[in-house]
Amino acid sequence: MLQFVCQRSCDYKVLEKILKHEATGSRKCGCMFMLHGYLSRETNGWRLNILNRVHNHEMKPSLEGHILAGRLREDDKKIVRDLTKNFVLPKNILLNLKRKRQA
């Protein structure tokens, strides 16, 4: 069985040690959204049960700033490797990637 929850589920756990930056925050807000997935024996396919369909936070219309959306794709990783081997400065590598995505 698989359990799918919102990335903002649970509550923020306060650390006992003092952080270097006091203005740090958390995305956690105790969202109760939850799905259970399981493999059905009758159909030999996956089934999803919605346990709680309500989010207690507003949904963003785009993925800007999202953790997964900011990851590099395979072709971008190849570009970064090639430019790094040619001793291109990191700021120029970033400019190159931004131009590629705008085109």
C-alpha positions as CSV (number, residue, x, y, z in Angstrom):
1,M,0.0,0.0,0.0
2,L,1.2,3.5,-0.8
3,Q,0.2,6.7,1.1
4,F,0.2,10.0,-0.7
5,V,0.1,13.2,1.4
6,C,0.5,16.9,0.7
7,Q,4.1,18.1,1.0
8,R,2.8,20.6,3.5
9,S,1.3,17.9,5.8
10,C,2.4,17.4,9.4
11,D,3.6,20.2,11.6
12,Y,6.8,22.1,11.8
13,K,9.2,20.5,14.3
14,V,11.1,23.1,16.3
15,L,14.7,22.3,16.6
16,E,16.3,22.4,20.0
17,K,19.5,24.0,18.8
18,I,19.6,27.7,17.9
19,L,19.6,28.3,14.1
20,K,22.1,30.6,12.5
21,H,19.2,32.5,10.8
22,E,16.3,33.3,13.1
23,A,14.0,34.2,10.1
24,T,13.8,30.6,8.8
25,G,10.4,29.1,8.3
26,S,8.7,26.0,7.2
27,R,6.2,24.9,4.5
28,K,4.5,22.6,6.9
29,C,1.1,23.7,8.0
30,G,-0.7,20.5,9.1
31,C,-2.5,19.9,5.8
32,M,-4.7,16.8,6.0
33,F,-4.9,15.9,2.3
34,M,-4.3,12.1,2.0
35,L,-4.7,9.4,-0.7
36,H,-4.1,5.6,-0.3
37,G,-3.0,3.6,-3.3
38,Y,-3.1,-0.2,-3.5
39,L,-2.7,-2.9,-6.1
40,S,-6.1,-4.4,-6.9
41,R,-6.1,-8.2,-7.2
42,E,-9.2,-8.3,-9.4
43,T,-7.9,-5.9,-12.1
44,N,-4.2,-6.2,-11.4
45,G,-4.1,-2.4,-11.6
46,W,-3.6,0.4,-9.1
47,R,-6.6,1.9,-7.2
48,L,-6.7,5.1,-5.2
49,N,-8.8,5.9,-2.2
50,I,-9.3,9.5,-1.3
51,L,-9.2,9.7,2.5
52,N,-9.2,13.5,2.8
53,R,-9.5,15.8,-0.3
54,V,-9.3,19.1,1.5
55,H,-6.2,21.2,1.7
56,N,-6.0,23.8,4.5
57,H,-3.9,26.2,2.5
58,E,-4.3,28.0,-0.8
59,M,-3.0,26.3,-3.9
60,K,-0.5,28.2,-6.0
61,P,-1.5,28.6,-9.7
62,S,2.1,27.8,-10.9
63,L,5.0,25.7,-9.8
64,E,7.3,28.6,-9.5
65,G,9.5,28.2,-6.4
66,H,8.4,24.5,-6.0
67,I,11.2,22.1,-4.9
68,L,10.7,19.6,-7.7
69,A,10.1,22.2,-10.5
70,G,13.5,23.8,-9.8
71,R,15.4,20.6,-10.5
72,L,17.5,20.3,-13.7
73,R,16.3,18.0,-16.5
74,E,18.6,15.5,-18.1
75,D,19.5,17.7,-21.1
76,D,20.1,20.6,-18.7
77,K,22.5,18.4,-16.6
78,K,24.4,17.6,-19.8
79,I,24.8,21.2,-20.7
80,V,26.0,22.0,-17.2
81,R,28.6,19.2,-17.3
82,D,29.9,20.3,-20.7
83,L,30.1,24.0,-19.8
84,T,31.8,23.1,-16.5
85,K,34.4,21.0,-18.3
86,N,35.1,24.0,-20.4
87,F,35.7,26.2,-17.3
88,V,32.7,28.4,-17.9
89,L,31.8,30.6,-14.9
90,P,28.7,29.4,-12.9
91,K,26.8,32.7,-13.6
92,N,27.3,32.2,-17.3
93,I,26.1,28.6,-17.1
94,L,22.9,29.9,-15.4
95,L,22.4,32.6,-18.1
96,N,22.8,29.9,-20.7
97,L,20.2,27.7,-19.1
98,K,17.8,30.6,-18.7
99,R,18.2,31.6,-22.4
100,K,17.6,28.0,-23.5
101,R,14.3,27.8,-21.5
102,Q,13.0,31.1,-22.9
103,A,13.6,29.9,-26.5
